[in-house]
Amino acid sequence: MRCAVTGAADGIGLSLVRRFARGGCSIIAIDQNEARGREAESELCEMGAQAQFELADLSEGNQLGPLAERMAVGGKLDVLIHNAGINCVGRFDHSDLALQERLLRVNLTAPIRLTEDLLKRGALQYGSTLVFLSSLSHYVGYPGAAVYAASKDGITSYARSLSVSLAPRGINVLTVFPGPTRTEHARRYSPDNSREGKRMPPAELAERVYRAVARRRRVLVPGLNNRLFAVLGRVLPGASTKMMRKAILDPWEAKCAESSASSES
């Protein structure tokens, strides 16, 4: 079996390639960080897995076609996991528009274009699985990261609609809605990491994704707390959004105000 993972050099992506390699898959690890990507490739090979690293910046549209061409060499894919993603936190009216546009290219446009290119090349095996990592923000909102939330809602809608057209080809589409995960990415964008230990370890998330692929599930909200919060978001959207604002946007603004005051003094 062949498995390709974007954003594979760190965090959730690294845990995913490790887990699928242990499951007997040959791995295509895609990332823009060459040093870490090569380290991941070496680690997988030392595990006894067949692995190749592909260097690509998914925000650069001209790199996606050549990337798909390289991914198609050596046989069809059994699993394709769109994991790569970036964030931008803070008040939208104070944000960097160029960064927000890059976020949309990485989180939304790249998975769509890469999937399209691979499908046109016939690079996905009959009975294969496409995995899209969305976010719990789909259910509860994400005050302070509106464009990130929009990108994840967009990929969710795309995946849901795509699954219908791919069903006759035997291709399953799985959408994953992770909550807070214990990664450097989460640490970087969280205003408060004092409760980091309560976040789901990326290895646990990878295990849940691996099992969901094996069971050909279409939706995965990993973890009881995340599922309960998703239900709260559906039943009481206003309350869940206020909770997210208190947890993310308000502390972030306080942190920025404190930093600004310190720099002025």
Backbone hydrogen bonds in HBPLUS format (Angstrom, degrees):
<---DONOR---> <-ACCEPTOR-->    atom                        ^
c    i                          cat <-CA-CA->   ^        H-A-AA   ^      H-
h    n   atom  resd res      DA  || num        DHA   H-A  angle D-A-AA Bond
n    s   type  num  typ     dist DA aas  dist angle  dist       angle   num
A0026-SER N   A0001-MET O   2.81 MM  25  6.17 167.2  1.83 165.9 165.3     1
A0078-ASP N   A0002-ARG O   2.84 MM  76  5.27 158.2  1.89 139.9 147.4     2
A0079-VAL N   A0002-ARG O   3.09 MM  77  6.47 147.8  2.20 155.1 157.7     3
A0003-CYS N   A0026-SER O   2.85 MM  23  6.13 161.8  1.89 167.9 174.0     4
A0028-ILE N   A0003-CYS O   2.84 MM  25  6.19 150.2  1.93 151.3 154.7     5
A0004-ALA N   A0079-VAL O   2.91 MM  75  6.32 158.2  1.96 152.4 156.8     6
A0081-ILE N   A0004-ALA O   2.79 MM  77  6.13 171.2  1.80 163.7 166.5     7
A0005-VAL N   A0028-ILE O   2.98 MM  23  6.39 158.6  2.03 170.8 173.0     8
A0030-ILE N   A0005-VAL O   2.96 MM  25  6.02 167.9  1.97 170.4 166.4     9
A0006-THR N   A0081-ILE O   3.11 MM  75  6.51 161.7  2.15 174.1 179.8    10
A0007-GLY N   A0030-ILE O   2.77 MM  23  5.83 115.7  2.19 135.9 154.1    11
A0008-ALA N   A0030-ILE O   2.99 MM  22  5.59 165.6  2.02 143.8 147.8    12
A0014-LEU N   A0010-ASP O   3.16 MM   4  4.79 158.9  2.20 109.2 112.7    13
A0015-SER N   A0011-GLY O   3.20 MM   4  6.51 160.4  2.24 150.0 155.4    14
A0016-LEU N   A0012-ILE O   2.87 MM   4  6.14 148.0  1.97 150.4 160.3    15
A0017-VAL N   A0013-GLY O   3.03 MM   4  6.36 161.5  2.07 153.1 156.1    16
A0018-ARG N   A0014-LEU O   3.08 MM   4  6.26 157.3  2.14 146.2 152.8    17
A0019-ARG N   A0015-SER O   3.01 MM   4  6.17 160.5  2.05 145.2 150.2    18
A0020-PHE N   A0016-LEU O   2.96 MM   4  6.15 170.2  1.97 158.6 160.8    19
A0021-ALA N   A0017-VAL O   2.93 MM   4  5.85 146.5  2.04 138.1 147.4    20
A0022-ARG N   A0018-ARG O   2.99 MM   4  6.23 154.9  2.05 145.7 152.1    21
A0023-GLY N   A0019-ARG O   3.08 MM   4  6.34 133.1  2.31 135.6 148.5    22
A0025-CYS N   A0020-PHE O   3.01 MM   5  5.60 158.5  2.06 156.1 152.0    23
A0024-GLY N   A0021-ALA O   2.98 MM   3  5.24 160.0  2.02 111.1 114.7    24
A0027-ILE N   A0050-GLN O   2.79 MM  23  6.28 157.8  1.84 156.3 160.3    25
A0052-GLN N   A0027-ILE O   2.92 MM  25  6.33 146.7  2.03 150.7 161.2    26
A0029-ALA N   A0052-GLN O   2.90 MM  23  6.22 161.4  1.93 160.7 165.7    27
A0054-GLU N   A0029-ALA O   2.83 MM  25  6.06 163.3  1.85 153.8 155.6    28
A0031-ASP N   A0054-GLU O   3.21 MM  23  6.66 155.0  2.28 159.3 164.8    29
A0056-ALA N   A0031-ASP O   3.01 MM  25  5.69 160.2  2.05 125.2 130.9    30
A0037-GLY N   A0033-ASN O   2.89 MM   4  5.88 149.8  1.98 146.2 156.2    31
A0038-ARG N   A0034-GLU O   2.84 MM   4  5.98 157.0  1.89 152.5 156.8    32
A0039-GLU N   A0035-ALA O   3.12 MM   4  6.38 150.6  2.21 140.8 149.1    33
A0040-ALA N   A0036-ARG O   2.92 MM   4  6.20 155.4  1.98 147.8 153.9    34
A0041-GLU N   A0037-GLY O   2.97 MM   4  6.22 158.0  2.02 146.1 152.1    35
A0042-SER N   A0038-ARG O   2.94 MM   4  6.17 161.1  1.98 148.9 153.3    36
A0043-GLU N   A0039-GLU O   2.93 MM   4  6.14 160.0  1.97 149.3 155.0    37
A0044-LEU N   A0040-ALA O   2.99 MM   4  6.22 161.0  2.03 152.7 157.0    38
A0045-CYS N   A0041-GLU O   3.02 MM   4  6.25 157.3  2.08 147.9 154.4    39
A0046-GLU N   A0042-SER O   2.92 MM   4  6.15 152.1  2.00 148.5 156.3    40
A0047-MET N   A0043-GLU O   3.08 MM   4  6.37 132.5  2.32 137.2 149.9    41
A0047-MET N   A0044-LEU O   3.08 MM   3  4.99 129.0  2.35  91.9 105.9    42
A0049-ALA N   A0044-LEU O   3.02 MM   5  5.47 153.4  2.09 157.5 149.2    43
A0048-GLY N   A0045-CYS O   2.92 MM   3  5.05 150.7  2.01 101.7 111.3    44
A0060-GLU N   A0057-ASP O   2.99 MM   3  5.71 165.8  2.01 122.8 127.5    45
A0063-GLN N   A0060-GLU O   2.98 MM   3  5.69 164.4  2.00 122.9 128.0    46
A0064-LEU N   A0061-GLY O   3.22 MM   3  5.56 158.7  2.26 110.6 116.5    47
A0067-LEU N   A0063-GLN O   3.11 MM   4  6.12 147.5  2.22 138.0 147.6    48
A0068-ALA N   A0064-LEU O   2.94 MM   4  6.16 162.2  1.97 152.7 156.4    49
A0069-GLU N   A0065-GLY O   3.00 MM   4  6.29 154.7  2.06 151.3 158.9    50
A0070-ARG N   A0066-PRO O   3.02 MM   4  6.29 154.2  2.09 146.0 151.9    51
A0071-MET N   A0067-LEU O   2.90 MM   4  6.17 155.6  1.96 152.5 160.1    52
A0072-ALA N   A0068-ALA O   3.04 MM   4  6.19 139.1  2.21 143.1 152.5    53
A0073-VAL N   A0070-ARG O   3.24 MM   3  5.43 153.1  2.32 103.0 110.8    54
A0077-LEU N   A0123-ALA O   2.70 MM  46  6.06 168.5  1.71 158.8 156.8    55
A0125-GLN N   A0077-LEU O   2.83 MM  48  5.58 175.5  1.83 152.9 154.3    56
A0129-THR N   A0078-ASP O   2.89 MM  51  6.29 151.5  1.97 143.7 150.9    57
A0080-LEU N   A0129-THR O   3.02 MM  49  6.49 156.4  2.08 161.0 167.1    58
A0131-VAL N   A0080-LEU O   2.79 MM  51  6.06 166.3  1.80 163.4 162.2    59
A0082-HIS N   A0131-VAL O   2.76 MM  49  5.99 171.1  1.76 166.5 163.3    60
A0133-LEU N   A0082-HIS O   3.16 MM  51  6.22 163.2  2.19 159.1 155.9    61
A0090-GLY N   A0144-GLY O   2.69 MM  54  4.70 152.4  1.77 136.8 146.0    62
A0094-HIS N   A0091-ARG O   2.99 MM   3  5.40 156.0  2.05 111.4 119.2    63
A0095-SER N   A0092-PHE O   3.07 MM   3  5.03 166.7  2.09 109.0 112.2    64
A0099-LEU N   A0096-ASP O   3.10 MM   3  5.34 120.5  2.47 101.8 115.9    65
A0100-GLN N   A0096-ASP O   3.03 MM   4  6.40 153.8  2.10 150.4 158.5    66
A0101-GLU N   A0097-LEU O   2.90 MM   4  6.16 153.7  1.97 150.9 157.6    67
A0102-ARG N   A0098-ALA O   3.00 MM   4  6.26 149.1  2.10 140.8 149.3    68
A0103-LEU N   A0099-LEU O   2.88 MM   4  6.14 152.7  1.95 146.2 154.1    69
A0104-LEU N   A0100-GLN O   3.09 MM   4  6.44 153.7  2.16 144.7 150.3    70
A0105-ARG N   A0101-GLU O   3.10 MM   4  6.41 150.1  2.19 141.9 150.0    71
A0106-VAL N   A0102-ARG O   2.95 MM   4  6.25 160.6  1.99 157.1 161.3    72
A0107-ASN N   A0103-LEU O   2.84 MM   4  5.88 172.9  1.85 160.4 162.1    73
A0108-LEU N   A0104-LEU O   2.98 MM   4  5.32 150.9  2.06 131.2 139.0    74
A0109-THR N   A0104-LEU O   3.01 MM   5  6.38 164.9  2.03 152.9 157.7    75
A0110-ALA N   A0105-ARG O   2.79 MM   5  5.75 153.0  1.86 155.3 160.5    76
A0112-ILE N   A0108-LEU O   3.40 MM   4  6.54 160.4  2.44 146.4 151.9    77
A0113-ARG N   A0109-THR O   2.91 MM   4  6.12 169.9  1.92 162.3 165.0    78
A0114-LEU N   A0110-ALA O   2.83 MM   4  5.83 167.3  1.84 157.9 161.9    79
A0115-THR N   A0111-PRO O   3.00 MM   4  5.91 158.3  2.05 138.0 144.5    80
A0116-GLU N   A0112-ILE O   2.99 MM   4  6.14 162.9  2.01 147.7 152.8    81
A0117-ASP N   A0113-ARG O   2.95 MM   4  6.12 164.4  1.98 149.6 153.5    82
A0118-LEU N   A0114-LEU O   3.01 MM   4  6.18 164.0  2.04 150.1 154.2    83
A0119-LEU N   A0115-THR O   2.93 MM   4  6.09 156.5  1.99 151.6 158.3    84
A0120-LYS N   A0116-GLU O   2.96 MM   4  6.17 160.2  2.00 152.2 157.5    85
A0121-ARG N   A0117-ASP O   3.09 MM   4  6.30 141.8  2.24 140.5 150.6    86
A0123-ALA N   A0118-LEU O   2.91 MM   5  5.17 169.5  1.92 162.4 159.1    87
A0122-GLY N   A0119-LEU O   2.99 MM   3  5.00 154.3  2.05 102.0 110.1    88
A0128-SER N   A0125-GLN O   3.02 MM   3  5.16 145.5  2.14 135.4 130.1    89
A0172-ASN N   A0128-SER O   2.90 MM  44  6.32 157.9  1.95 162.2 159.7    90
A0130-LEU N   A0172-ASN O   2.80 MM  42  6.21 162.4  1.83 162.3 166.3    91
A0174-LEU N   A0130-LEU O   2.77 MM  44  6.11 168.8  1.78 169.6 173.4    92
A0132-PHE N   A0174-LEU O   2.89 MM  42  6.34 159.2  1.93 161.9 168.9    93
A0176-VAL N   A0132-PHE O   2.89 MM  44  6.19 166.5  1.91 160.4 163.9    94
A0134-SER N   A0176-VAL O   2.68 MM  42  5.61 152.5  1.75 158.6 167.6    95
A0138-HIS N   A0135-SER O   3.05 MM   3  5.85 168.8  2.06 120.3 123.5    96
A0136-LEU N   A0178-PRO O   2.94 MM  42  5.56 139.5  2.11 155.1 143.4    97
A0139-TYR N   A0136-LEU O   2.95 MM   3  5.67 150.4  2.04 119.8 126.4    98
A0140-VAL N   A0136-LEU O   3.26 MM   4  6.57 152.1  2.35 143.2 151.4    99
A0141-GLY N   A0137-SER O   2.82 MM   4  4.52 151.7  1.90 129.8 129.8   100
A0145-ALA N   A0142-TYR O   2.91 MM   3  5.54 152.5  1.99 147.6 147.1   101
A0149-ALA N   A0145-ALA O   2.97 MM   4  6.25 164.1  1.99 155.1 159.6   102
A0150-ALA N   A0146-ALA O   2.91 MM   4  6.14 151.3  2.00 141.5 149.9   103
A0151-SER N   A0147-VAL O   2.88 MM   4  6.15 152.5  1.96 147.6 154.6   104
A0152-LYS N   A0148-TYR O   3.03 MM   4  6.36 153.1  2.11 150.7 157.8   105
A0153-ASP N   A0149-ALA O   2.89 MM   4  6.13 153.5  1.96 149.6 157.2   106
A0154-GLY N   A0150-ALA O   2.87 MM   4  6.01 153.6  1.94 144.0 151.8   107
A0155-ILE N   A0151-SER O   3.03 MM   4  6.28 155.5  2.09 143.4 148.9   108
A0156-THR N   A0152-LYS O   3.04 MM   4  6.14 146.5  2.16 137.9 147.1   109
A0157-SER N   A0153-ASP O   3.01 MM   4  6.27 162.5  2.04 152.0 155.4   110
A0158-TYR N   A0154-GLY O   2.97 MM   4  6.16 160.6  2.01 148.2 154.1   111
A0159-ALA N   A0155-ILE O   2.93 MM   4  6.01 163.3  1.96 142.9 147.4   112
A0160-ARG N   A0156-THR O   3.00 MM   4  6.19 164.5  2.03 151.0 155.2   113
A0161-SER N   A0157-SER O   3.06 MM   4  6.22 163.2  2.08 149.8 154.0   114
A0162-LEU N   A0158-TYR O   2.80 MM   4  5.90 158.9  1.84 152.7 159.7   115
A0163-SER N   A0159-ALA O   2.99 MM   4  6.07 150.1  2.08 148.0 154.1   116
A0164-VAL N   A0161-SER O   3.26 MM   3  5.71 140.2  2.43 106.7 115.7   117
A0166-LEU N   A0162-LEU O   3.02 MM   4  6.23 144.6  2.15 154.7 165.5   118
A0167-ALA N   A0163-SER O   3.14 MM   4  6.00 125.2  2.45 135.5 145.4   119
A0169-ARG N   A0166-LEU O   2.91 MM   3  5.34 141.5  2.06 112.0 123.7   120
A0171-ILE N   A0166-LEU O   3.35 MM   5  5.50 158.6  2.40 145.1 139.1   121
A0170-GLY N   A0167-ALA O   2.89 MM   3  5.09 160.9  1.93 112.8 118.0   122
A0175-THR N   A0218-ARG O   2.96 MM  43  6.07 160.6  2.00 130.8 133.3   123
A0220-LEU N   A0175-THR O   2.98 MM  45  6.31 145.6  2.10 160.7 159.4   124
A0177-PHE N   A0220-LEU O   2.84 MM  43  6.20 159.7  1.88 167.2 169.5   125
A0200-MET N   A0180-PRO O   3.13 MM  20  6.48 151.1  2.22 150.4 141.8   126
A0183-THR N   A0181-THR O   2.83 MM   2  5.74 128.4  2.10 113.7  97.6   127
A0182-ARG N   A0200-MET O   2.86 MM  18  5.70 163.3  1.88 138.0 141.0   128
A0187-ARG N   A0183-THR O   3.03 MM   4  6.26 158.0  2.08 144.8 151.5   129
A0188-ARG N   A0184-GLU O   2.86 MM   4  6.00 150.0  1.95 147.3 154.4   130
A0189-TYR N   A0185-HIS O   3.31 MM   4  6.56 149.0  2.41 144.7 151.3   131
A0190-SER N   A0186-ALA O   3.00 MM   4  5.92 116.4  2.42 144.9 158.4   132
A0196-GLU N   A0193-ASN O   3.19 MM   3  5.07 150.0  2.28 115.8 111.7   133
A0198-LYS N   A0195-ARG O   3.07 MM   3  5.80 162.3  2.10 120.9 125.9   134
A0199-ARG N   A0196-GLU O   2.94 MM   3  5.48 163.4  1.96 119.0 124.6   135
A0204-GLU N   A0201-PRO O   3.03 MM   3  5.39 126.8  2.32 107.2 120.2   136
A0205-LEU N   A0201-PRO O   3.19 MM   4  6.60 157.4  2.25 152.1 158.6   137
A0206-ALA N   A0202-PRO O   2.87 MM   4  6.08 160.0  1.91 148.9 154.5   138
A0207-GLU N   A0203-ALA O   3.01 MM   4  6.21 151.6  2.09 140.8 148.0   139
A0208-ARG N   A0204-GLU O   3.07 MM   4  6.36 155.7  2.13 147.0 153.1   140
A0209-VAL N   A0205-LEU O   2.93 MM   4  6.24 154.6  1.99 152.2 159.6   141
A0210-TYR N   A0206-ALA O   2.88 MM   4  6.07 161.1  1.91 150.0 155.3   142
A0211-ARG N   A0207-GLU O   3.03 MM   4  6.27 161.1  2.07 149.3 153.4   143
A0212-ALA N   A0208-ARG O   2.96 MM   4  6.12 153.5  2.03 142.6 150.4   144
A0213-VAL N   A0209-VAL O   2.90 MM   4  6.16 153.6  1.97 154.2 160.5   145
A0214-ALA N   A0210-TYR O   3.08 MM   4  6.36 161.2  2.12 146.6 151.6   146
A0215-ARG N   A0211-ARG O   2.96 MM   4  6.20 145.3  2.08 144.5 153.9   147
A0217-ARG N   A0212-ALA O   2.98 MM   5  5.27 171.6  1.99 154.6 156.0   148
A0216-ARG N   A0213-VAL O   3.03 MM   3  4.92 154.9  2.09 101.4 109.1   149
A0227-ARG N   A0223-GLY O   3.03 MM   4  6.32 155.5  2.09 149.7 157.0   150
A0228-LEU N   A0224-LEU O   2.91 MM   4  6.18 158.7  1.95 155.9 161.6   151
A0229-PHE N   A0225-ASN O   2.94 MM   4  6.14 155.6  2.00 146.0 152.9   152
A0230-ALA N   A0226-ASN O   2.86 MM   4  6.07 148.8  1.96 144.4 153.2   153
A0231-VAL N   A0227-ARG O   3.02 MM   4  6.30 154.5  2.09 145.7 151.7   154
A0232-LEU N   A0228-LEU O   2.94 MM   4  6.25 157.8  1.99 146.0 152.4   155
A0233-GLY N   A0229-PHE O   2.89 MM   4  6.14 150.1  1.98 143.7 151.9   156
A0234-ARG N   A0230-ALA O   3.12 MM   4  6.45 139.6  2.29 140.2 150.4   157
A0234-ARG N   A0231-VAL O   3.05 MM   3  5.12 125.5  2.36  96.7 110.8   158
A0235-VAL N   A0231-VAL O   2.87 MM   4  6.12 162.4  1.90 158.0 163.0   159
A0236-LEU N   A0232-LEU O   2.69 MM   4  5.41 160.7  1.72 147.3 154.3   160
A0240-SER N   A0236-LEU O   3.08 MM   4  6.32 164.9  2.10 159.8 164.2   161
A0241-THR N   A0237-PRO O   3.03 MM   4  6.10 154.8  2.09 144.9 151.4   162
A0242-LYS N   A0238-GLY O   3.07 MM   4  6.29 154.2  2.13 145.4 152.2   163
A0243-MET N   A0239-ALA O   3.03 MM   4  6.28 152.4  2.10 145.2 152.7   164
A0244-MET N   A0240-SER O   2.99 MM   4  6.26 151.2  2.07 142.7 150.3   165
A0245-ARG N   A0241-THR O   2.87 MM   4  6.14 149.4  1.97 145.0 153.8   166
A0246-LYS N   A0242-LYS O   2.98 MM   4  6.23 161.6  2.01 149.5 153.4   167
A0247-ALA N   A0243-MET O   2.96 MM   4  6.11 142.5  2.10 139.1 149.9   168
A0248-ILE N   A0244-MET O   2.85 MM   4  5.85 143.4  1.98 146.1 154.1   169
A0250-ASP N   A0245-ARG O   2.91 MM   5  5.98 172.3  1.91 157.6 160.1   170
A0252-TRP N   A0248-ILE O   3.01 MM   4  6.01 150.9  2.10 146.4 155.5   171
A0253-GLU N   A0249-LEU O   2.89 MM   4  6.11 160.9  1.93 158.0 162.2   172
A0254-ALA N   A0250-ASP O   3.01 MM   4  6.22 156.9  2.06 149.1 155.9   173
A0255-LYS N   A0251-PRO O   2.86 MM   4  6.01 152.7  1.94 144.2 151.7   174
A0256-CYS N   A0252-TRP O   2.93 MM   4  6.18 155.6  1.99 147.7 154.2   175
A0257-ALA N   A0253-GLU O   2.89 MM   4  6.06 157.0  1.94 146.9 153.3   176
A0258-GLU N   A0254-ALA O   2.94 MM   4  6.12 154.0  2.01 143.8 150.8   177
A0259-SER N   A0255-LYS O   2.97 MM   4  6.16 154.5  2.04 143.6 150.7   178
A0260-SER N   A0256-CYS O   2.87 MM   4  6.06 154.6  1.93 147.3 154.2   179
A0261-ALA N   A0257-ALA O   2.95 MM   4  6.13 156.9  2.01 144.8 150.9   180
A0262-SER N   A0258-GLU O   3.01 MM   4  6.18 152.4  2.08 143.2 150.6   181
A0263-SER N   A0259-SER O   3.06 MM   4  6.28 150.9  2.15 143.6 150.8   182
A0264-GLU N   A0260-SER O   3.13 MM   4  6.32 139.3  2.30 142.0 152.2   183
A0265-SER N   A0261-ALA O   3.17 MM   4  6.30 134.6  2.39 140.1 150.7   184
